[in-house]
Amino acid sequence: MTQSNETTRRWLRRAGSARLEFGADYNPDQWPREFWDDDVRAMREAGVTVVSLAIFSWARLEPREGAYDFAWLDEVMDLLHAGGITVDLATATASPPPWLTRKHPEILPVTRTGEVLSPGARQHWRPTSPIFREHALRLVRELATRYAEHPALVAWHVNNELGCHNIYDYSDDAAAAFRVWLRNRYHDVEALNHAWGTAFWSQRYDDFEEVLPPRLAASHPNPTQQLDFKRFSSDALKEHLRAERDLLRSITPEVPVTTNFMVMGETKGMNYADWAAEVDFVSNDHYVLPGPQARDELSFSANLTGNLAGGRPWFLMEHSTSAVNWQPVNVAKKPGELERDSLTHVAHGADAVCYFQWRQSKAGAEKYHSAMLPHAGTDSDLFRAVVRFGQRLRELAPVAGSRRRRAEVGIVFDWESWWVAEHDSHPTDRLRYRQETLDWYTALLDAGVRADVLPVTGPLEEYRVLIAPILHVLPARLAVRLRDWVAAGGHLVTTYFSGIVDENDHVWLGGYPGPLRDVLGIRIEEFGPLLDHESVELDNGTTGTLWTDRIDVTSDDVEVLARYKTGEQAERAAVTRRRAGAGSAAYVSTRLGPEGLGPLLPALLGPAGVRGELPPELAGRVELAIRGDHWFLINRTDGPVDLGALPDGGILEPRGVAILHRP
């Protein structure tokens, strides 16, 4: 496999002073030629500096096998360059053209039930198809060779949203590649049998050739087979990313390469912590999801993206100016939300703010998705808001290149725990890993405390407090790392269904939560999942749902922070904390939601000396994010907030963002 190289990390290839980039996906091939000049003029009015180009243009670039048409793209590239607009040029491999799927239907993905997905939408290709890879790389070579020296080219955009629709393919190609992946991981079939626990249900394999993906079966597929297939599927897409990247680097070594992640909502199939080192700079697509924590989820995702980028600037490749088209009800953004949403990403490290898309489509599946230039044209409130925001980004040029300031609290995020905790045949299928992590983030925002959302592979030891919700998969090495960090003075907080299994999804024996029992000073014999209509009251006035644990306190120095008042666990500990070495370890045994977690935070953060950095009257109403010597104050409310407690504070307008210089 190709090795990633951290030292190659670069930003856009362009001359001139640092700036915050501004732009969108641009799809000129959807429009007649006479629109293009107007597009460039309007882009200049809006302050656009960069566009992502040719993302879904394979059928236009190669209308027949081996017959390429670059004339239109040449003209667009030249027009953009003449207008002072740079190009993040896509490899156009996201959606195969009709001629390719007609000639080679064997590149089409197969579902777990054996259905072959048809072309007609997008991403209708198997990540493991050698035929698809051959045709895709041929196109990439043609593009890279043709545009290597074009002055508008500042970055390469590999494919698009890898895995958005084709993360899990159960085809024969996938089965063959899965077996190769398993051989590389386990080397011999007996090691696989041990890891998968195949003594159960007579699943023992005698040869790797007997192994299949976890297709639709008569009952629950083998849990470790499911986990390994998720690992394999993420790796298969990563290998496609590497294949395109390596070819681009061989032809244009000075041009940085990226691809757009989707750190948002329940998009969980791609282990982005594992992918981040494969690109020269991290890029992300994010769309606001409706609900009471909508903007907190945006901040959470931007925060995690910034930590995937290692604190370096990253590229917000897509978000929306207003409504999207793919939710059940697609509501337009309120005044101020366009700017607040965008600047929240900037606050967490984005040095480029881009939208899907530049001109709102007239036809196709996304014609009702908002854009920088809407159906109503330049004479519209939305376009005027875009122009105003472009001006504000120009004024914020001093922010460009600055690094995010590390918080004292880290929320640990682990893709494998996300995958495994939500497997079938578990104590409950109601558990949602990301929701629990988001609840902790919201509770900290409500308390005015900054926190970093960081992958479990990140610099955990650099934080005073680590909150690890549902850290379900706990390899022995990570358990030792956490225990040593606590002994050295760190303060760990974890929750129900943590420390349950190792990296093979084998239960740690001796009681829950496995390797964390001793440092926590507790032991749990049996889980207590709650039915949908059930809840439990705690003696601190909060209410738990989803889950309870029957905790036995096993160490005299455990402090019980809250007990159950009702339910099967009445009088038993619900929340505990134990001093361990120079630090402490705490356990929360039920789902409390942001409103229930808030009252616990003083007791959990206090021993570490962690406090909010804003005046108490601003806590909860304003989110604080810090880049370099710039404080971003983000109004979490729909009303004005008086920042008078801060020097030069003033009034923060509804849904507004103030940026203060704090050397």
N, C-alpha and C positions, 0 to 999 in steps of 0.2 A: 504494500500500500504506500501511496505517496505520503510523506511526512509534511505536516504543516510547519511553518516557520514564523514564529512570533516577530522576528526582526524585520520581516517584509511588510509589516503593517504601514499603510500609507493612506493619505486622503486623496481627494480629487486632483488629477493632473492639470494644474492651471497656474498661470502666473498672476501676480498682483497681490494686493493686501488681503488679509484674512477677512472673511465675511460670512454671514449666515446665508446659505443658499436657499432659493425659493423657486418652486416650480411644480411640475405635475407630469404624469404620463401624457404623452402626446401621440395621437393616432391620426396623422394626416391622411393615411390611406383610406380612412372612412369618409373622406370629404373630397369634393372636386378641387382641382388645382386652383381655382379662383379664390378659394377660402384661405390659402396658405399665407399670402402676403398680409391679409387682415389679421390672421392669427399672430404673426410675428409683431405687427404693430401693437396689437392689444397686449401681448406678452410684455413688450417694453413698457407700456403704460402701467402695467401691474407690477413691474419690477422683477419679472421672472429672470432667473439667472441660469437655470438648468432644467432640462426635460429628460425623461426616460422615453426612449424612442424604439419603435419596432418590436414591442413586446409580443404582440400576437400577429406578426406579419409574415410568417413562414410561407403561407399560400401565395402571398403577393411577391415575395422575394424569389421563390422557387415554384412557379406555377405548374411546371412539369418536372419530372425527375431529371436532374442535371442541367436544366435550362434556367438560368438565373436572370432576374430583372432587377438591376440595382439603379437604373436611371432615375427613378422617382426618389429613391432614398438619397442618392447623390445630391439631387436638387434640394431636398429638404435640409440635409446636413449643411449645404452651402448657404441656404437662406438663414438658417439659425445662426451660423457663424457670423454672417454679415450683420445680423441683428444683435450681436454680442451675447448670444445665448449658447451655453455649453450643452453637451450631450452625454448622458449616461446611456450608452448604446446596448440594447438587449441582444442576446443571441437568438431570439425568436423561436426557441425550441419548445416553448410551453405547450403548444397545441399543434399536432401533426396535420399537414394538409390532407384533403380528401384523397388525392392520388396515392398517398402513402398507405393509408388505412385500407384502400380498395385493393392495392397490390399486396399488402402484407397485413391482413387482419389479425395475424398472430402477435402484433404489437399491442393489441387492445387488452385492457385490464380485465381480470376475472374476479368476481365477488366470492365471498366465503361459501355461498350457496351454489356456485358454479355458473352463474350467469355471466355472459360476456357483455361488457359495457360497449355501447355503440358510439361512434363519433357523432358530432352534432352539437356538442357543448365545448368543453375545453379539458385539457390534461388527460386526454384519452390515450395514455401510453403506459407501458409497463416499465418501471425503473430498472428492471433486470433484463430487458429485451436486448440482445446483442444487435438485432436488426435495427431497432430504434436508435441505439447508441451510434451505430455506424452512420446512419443518415443524419442524425443531429450533429455529430462532430464534423461531417463533411460541410454542412452549412456554416458551422462556427469557423472553420478554417477559411472559407470563402470570405466571410465578413471580416475576420481579423486581418486577413491579407489585404483586403481592399481599403479598409479604413484605418490601418495602423498609423498612418502619418496625418490623418485629417486633423486640422487644428481645433475643430469643435469637440473632439473626443476627449472626455475627461475621466471616464470609467467604463468598465464592462459590467453589464447586468446579466448574470447567468440565469437563463430560463425565467421563471416567475412563480413566486409562492410555491416552491417545491413541496409537494405532498398535500396541497390544499384539497385535492379531490382524488388523488391516486396513492395515498400513503400505504394502504394495505391491498396488495395484489396477491391472489391465491392461485395463479396460473402455474403451468408446468415450468415455465421459465423461472418463476419465483421459487418453486419447489427445488429445482436444481441448484439455484444460487443459495438458497437456505441451507442445503446440505453442505455446500462448500464452506459457507460461513460457520456452520457447526463444527466441521472438521478443523477449521482454523482455531476455533475457540476451545474445543475439548480434545482434539488430537486422536482419541480413540473412543470407540462406542461405549465402553464400560464407564468412562468418565461422564459421558452424556447420560447414561442410565442412572448413575448416582445423582447427578445434578437434577434430573427430571423426576426422580423418585418413581421410576417405572415399575417397581415391584407392586405398586398400587394398580388395581384393575388389569393386571396381566399385560402391561404395556411394554415390557422389556424388548429392546431392539437387539438384533444380532448383526445388523449392518446399517451404515448410514443411509444406504439406498432405500431402506424401509421407511424413512422419516418423511413426513409430509407437513405442509403448513397446517395450522389449526382450522381446517375447513369445517363446515357444518357437520356436527357429529350427533350421535344419539343422545348424548348427555354433555356435561361440562367437559370441554377439552382439558388436557393436562395443564395445570396452572403455569409450570415453568416453561412448557412449550409455548404458551401464550406470551410469557414475558420475553423469551428469547426471540419470538417472531416479531415482537415490537422493537426489540433492540436491532434485529436484522433489518427490519423495514426502514428504520431511521438511518441505519448505516448504508443501505442500498441507495437511498436518495443522496446521502452525503457522497457516496462514490460517484454518482452522476455529476454532482457539483464539482468534485475534484477533477473528473475527466475533462469537463469544459474549461475549468480554471487552468489546468495544466497546459492545455492546448493554447489558450489565450496568452498565457505567460511565455510560452515558447516563441510566439510570434511577436508579441508586444510586451516585453518584460517591464517597460516603464509605465504601463497603464494599469492602475489598480483594478481589482476584481471584487465584486460583491454579489450578493443575492438577497432578495427580500424575505426575511423571516416573517412569521405571523405570531408574535407574542401578544396574545389577546384571548380573552374568554376561554372557551373549552377546546381550543386548538392545541392538542397535546401529543400528537403522534411523532413529532420531530423533536429530538433531544437537542435543543439549541445550545445548551451548555457544551455539548460535544462538538457542535458545528462551528462555534464562534471563531475558533482559531484558524479555520479554513479560508477565511476571507480577509482581504486587506483592510476593510472597515465593515462593521456591522450595520445592516440596514433592517428596518422593520416596517410592517404594515399594521395599522391599528384603526379599528372602527369602534365608536362608542356603542355599548350594548345597553338597552333600556333597563331601568330598574333603579332602586333607591341608592345603589352604590355605583352608579354609572361612571361618574367622574373620578371616584376613588379607584375604580378598576382601570381607568385610563392612566392615572398616576402610577398605580401599581405596575402596570405593564411597561410604562416608560422607564420607571425605576429599575425593573428587572433587566430591560434592554440595556440601560446604561451600565449595569454591572456585568452583563454578558460581554459588553465592549471593554471591560476592564477599566472603566472610568474615562476612556478615550471618547472623543466626539463620534457620534454615529449619525446615520442618515435615516430620517423618517421618509420612507419611500412612498407610502400611500396613507392618507386618511381622507375624510370628507369635508367639503366646505359646508354641507348642510345634510339633507336626507340621503339615506342609501336606498337600495331597491330590493334587498334580499331578506329583510325582516318582515314578520307578519303585518305590522303597521309601521310605515316609514315616515317619521315625524321630522319636519324641518327644524333646524337649530334655531334657538332663540337669539335675539340680539346679544352680541358679546361672546357667544359660545364658540364661534369660529376662532376668535383670537385666543380665548382662554384655553381651548383644547390644544391649539397649536403651541402656545407658549408653555404649557405644562410639559410637553415633550422637550422643548428647548431647555426648560429648567432642569430636566433630568439628563441632559447631555447631547441632545440632537443639534447638530450644526447644519442640517438641511431640513427644510420643511416643505414637503411635496404632497400633492393630492392626486387621487384618482377622480377625475382626469382634467385635462385642460379645457376641452370643448365638450359640452354635454352631448351625448350621442343622439342622433335622429332616429336610429333604428337599432335593433338588437336587444339582447337580454338586459342590458344595463342602461337603456335610454332614460329611465326615471331616476338614475343615480345622479346626484348633484355633481357639479364641476366648478372650476374657477370661472369659466365663461358659460353661463346657463343658457337654456333655450331662449330666455328673454333677451339675451345679448348684453352688450356693454351698458345699455341704459337700464340698469337693474340695481336694486339694493344690494344683491349678492355680489355683483362685480365691483360695486363701489366699496364694499367691505373688504374684498380681496385687495383692491388698490391701496386702501388705507393700511392694511396689514403688511403689504409689501414695503410700504414706507417705514413702518415701525421696525421691521426686520433690518432695513438699511441702517436705522439709527442704533440698532443693537449690535453692530459689527464688533465692538470691543469684547463682546461675550465669546465670539468665535475662538475656538481652540482651547478655551479654559476647561479645566477638569472639574468634575463633580467633587465636592467636599464630602469625605466619608462621614457617615453618621456614627453614633455610639451604639446603636441598636441594629442588629441584622436579623432579617427574617429569612430563614433557610428555605430554599425552594429546590425540590428534588424531583426530576421527571420520573425516575423509576418508582419512587413512592407513589406518585400520582397514578402511574399505570397500574401498579399492583394493588394498591388500596381499594381500587374500584373494580377489581376482577369479580367474576361471578363466584358463586358458592362461598360467600363471606357472611359474617354475622348480619350485615344489612346491605342492601343495594342502594340505600338512600345517601350514603356518605359521599361527599363531594370535596375532594382534596383542595382544589384551588379556592373554593368558597371559604374554607376554614382559614387558609392563609390570607385571603383578602379581608376576612373579618378582623384578624389581628392588625392588619395594616390600617383599616378604617378606625379601629379603636385607638391606635397610636396617633393618627391624624386628629381624631376628636380630642385627644389629650394634648395636642400641640407638640408632639415628640417626633422628630425626624427618624426615619428608619430606612435602611437599605434592604432591598429584596435581592438576595444573591444566591447563585447556584451553590449546591452543596460542595462543589469542587472549588469554591472561591476561598478567599483569604479569611477564613472563619476566626482565626486567632487574633485578628486585628480589631475585634469588637469587644465591648464590655459586656453586652447582653446579646445572646443568641436565642431567638424564638424559632423553634423547629416544630411546627404543627404537623401532626400525622406523619412523623418521620418513620414510616412503616418499614421500609427496607433499610436495614442497618447492618452493613458488613462489619466484621470484627475490627478491621482497621479503622473505620470511622468511629466505632464505639470507643476504641482506645484514644483516638484523637480528641473526642469530646470530653472524656473523663480526665485526660491530662490537662486540657484547657481549663476545665472547672477547678482542678486542683491548683492550677497556677493563678487563679483569681477570676476566671470567667464565670458568668452567671447564665445558666441554661434554663430555658423554659420549653417544655414539650407537652404533648397532649395525648389524649386517648388514641388507641390503635398505633402507637409509636413503638419502635424497637421490637417488632413482632417477628420478623423474618430476616434471614440473611440474603445475600445476593442471588441465591438459587431459589428464593421463595420457600425455604425450609424454616419452620418455626423454631425459634430459640426455646429450648426446653428448660423446665424448672420454674415456670411462671412468667407472667408478663410484668413489665416491658423488657424482657430479655436482658441484654447486656447493660441496660440502664438501671436495673433494679437496685444495685448496691449504691450507686451515686445518688439516686433518688430516695433511697431508704424505704421503699414500698414494694409490695408484691401483690399481684392480681391473679386470681385463679380462673376467673370466668368473666366474660364480657356481659354487659347488660344493655343491648341495643333496645331502643324505644320504638314503639309503634307510632304511626303518624299522628294519632290523636293524643299521645301521651307526652307529658312533660314532668319535670321534677323541680321542686323549689329548694333553694339553698338558703342557709341561715344568714347570708349577707343581703338577702332581698332580691337576688337574681334568679332567673329561671333557666334550666337546662333542657335541651331537646336532643333527639337523635340517638344519644348514647349515654350510658353510665358505666362506671367500673366499680366493682366491689374491692375497694382498696384495703389491704392489710398493711398497717404501718409496722415496719420491721426494724426501725432504728429510733433510739430514744431522742435523738436530736432533730427529729422531723417536726416542723411546725405546721399545724393544720390551719390554713388560711380561710377555709370555708368547709362547712359540712352540709350533707343532704338533710333536709327537713322532712321530705316526703318520699314515697316510693320504696322500692325494695331495699335501697341502700340507706334508708333513714338512720341518722346518727353517725353514719360512717363518713370518713373524710372524702371530700369532693375535690379540693384543691390543696396541694401540699407544697412545702418548700423545706429543703434541708441544706444547711451549711456543710460544704464539703471542701476540705482543704482551705484555700484562700478564697474560694468562690462559693457558689450555691447552685442547687438544681431544683426546679419546681415542676409540678405536674398538674395539668388541668384535665379532669376525667369526663367532661361532658361538653357538648356544644353550647356555648353561652351567647354567641353572636356579639357584634360590636358593643351593644348596650350592656351586656353582661360582663364582657371583658374589661370594660373601662374601669369599674370599681376595683379591679384586682391590680391594675397597673402600678399604683404607688407602692404596693408591697413587693411587686416583682421587679420593679426598676430601682426602687429605693436603695437596696443593698449595693447596687453598682454606682450609685451617685448620679444616675441619669435624670436629667430634667429637661423640660422644654426650653427652647432658645428664644421664644417669643414671650411678651408680657402675657400674664394669665388671661386678661380680657380678650385676647385675640385667639387663644387656644380653641381649636375646633372650627372657628369661623374662617380661618386663614391657613392655608398650607404653606409651609416654608420649604424651599429647596435652594441649595447654595451651589453655585459654580464659580470657582475662583473667588474673587472679591465681589461677586454680584449675588444679592439676595433677591430671590423671586418670591413674591407674596401673592398667592393665588386665592382669590375670593371663592370659597366653597359654597357661598349662599347666593340667593337671588336678590339680596338687598345690599345697600351700601354698608361699608365697614369703616369705622373711624380708626385710622392708624396713628392717631395723635400720640400714643404712648411711645412711638418710635421717632427718632430725629428725622425731620423732613418727611414724615409719614403722610399727612393729608388724609383725604377721603378716597377709599378704594371703591370704585363704582361696582354695581351689581355685576357678577360674573367677570370682574376685571382682574388684571394682573399688573402689579406694581413691581418695578425692578429698582432696587436701591443699591448704590455703590458703597461697599463696606470694606475698605482696605484692611 
